[in-house]
Amino acid sequence: MIGKFQHRMRAQSLTTQNDGFDDDAPDLWEDFQQEMFALKPTRGDEVTSADTLQSQTTHTGTCHWFAGANSEMRLKMGERIFHVESVFNQFERNMFLEWKLIEVYGGD
């Protein structure tokens, strides 16, 4: 399994911004951890959202375990964005994390 970690991805967490003037400051995605991933596409679909057709691909990703990983994060690989559906600690041994991911094309 070690040789399959070929994709460098950044786990990002959402940070709420407060500019001191109002609460409408945009939220910001900040890098939390960078890891090498094994990434495998599992399914492709097309969905309609707000009268716009978007294609999306689901993936399973595996990386070495790190503290703080959660489903509120997103993963980024270059310009590609992956929304996290779930993440769990394989076999509860703190060795590997398995991620269920959705890559959406045509929107964020």
SVG drawing of the C-alpha trace seen along z (x, -y; Angstrom):
<svg xmlns="http://www.w3.org/2000/svg" viewBox="-33 -48 39 51">
<polyline fill="none" stroke="black" stroke-width="0.4" points="0.0,0.0 2.9,-2.4 3.8,-2.7 0.3,-3.8 0.6,-7.2 1.2,-9.2 -1.0,-12.3 0.1,-15.2 -3.0,-16.8 -3.7,-19.5 -6.4,-19.1 -8.0,-22.5 -10.2,-23.8 -12.7,-26.6 -11.8,-29.7 -14.5,-32.3 -13.1,-35.8 -14.0,-38.8 -12.8,-42.1 -14.0,-44.1 -16.7,-45.9 -19.3,-43.4 -20.0,-39.7 -20.2,-39.4 -16.5,-38.9 -15.9,-35.9 -14.8,-32.6 -11.3,-31.4 -10.0,-27.9 -6.6,-27.5 -4.1,-24.6 -4.3,-22.3 -2.1,-19.3 -0.3,-18.2 -0.2,-14.4 0.5,-11.9 -2.7,-10.1 -3.7,-7.0 -6.7,-8.2 -9.2,-5.9 -12.3,-7.1 -15.4,-5.1 -18.4,-6.6 -19.3,-9.4 -22.7,-11.2 -24.4,-14.3 -26.6,-16.3 -28.8,-19.4 -28.4,-22.2 -30.1,-25.6 -30.8,-24.8 -27.2,-24.0 -25.9,-20.6 -22.8,-19.6 -20.8,-16.4 -19.2,-15.0 -17.0,-12.1 -16.7,-10.2 -13.3,-9.0 -11.9,-7.0 -8.7,-8.4 -6.2,-6.9 -3.4,-8.7 -1.3,-8.2 -3.2,-9.0 -3.0,-12.5 -4.7,-14.1 -7.6,-16.5 -8.9,-15.1 -12.7,-15.5 -15.5,-15.7 -15.7,-19.5 -12.5,-19.8 -11.9,-19.7 -9.0,-18.4 -7.2,-20.2 -4.8,-18.8 -3.6,-21.6 -6.8,-23.3 -9.0,-20.3 -11.3,-20.5 -12.6,-17.5 -15.5,-17.8 -15.3,-15.4 -18.3,-13.1 -16.6,-11.1 -13.3,-10.3 -12.5,-7.4 -9.5,-5.8 -9.0,-2.5 -9.2,0.4 -8.9,-2.3 -5.1,-1.8 -4.0,-5.4 -2.1,-4.2 -4.3,-5.2 -7.3,-7.5 -9.8,-6.6 -11.7,-9.5 -14.9,-9.4 -14.6,-12.4 -16.8,-14.2 -15.0,-16.1 -17.5,-18.6 -16.8,-20.0 -18.5,-23.3 -18.9,-24.7 -17.4,-24.8"/>
</svg>
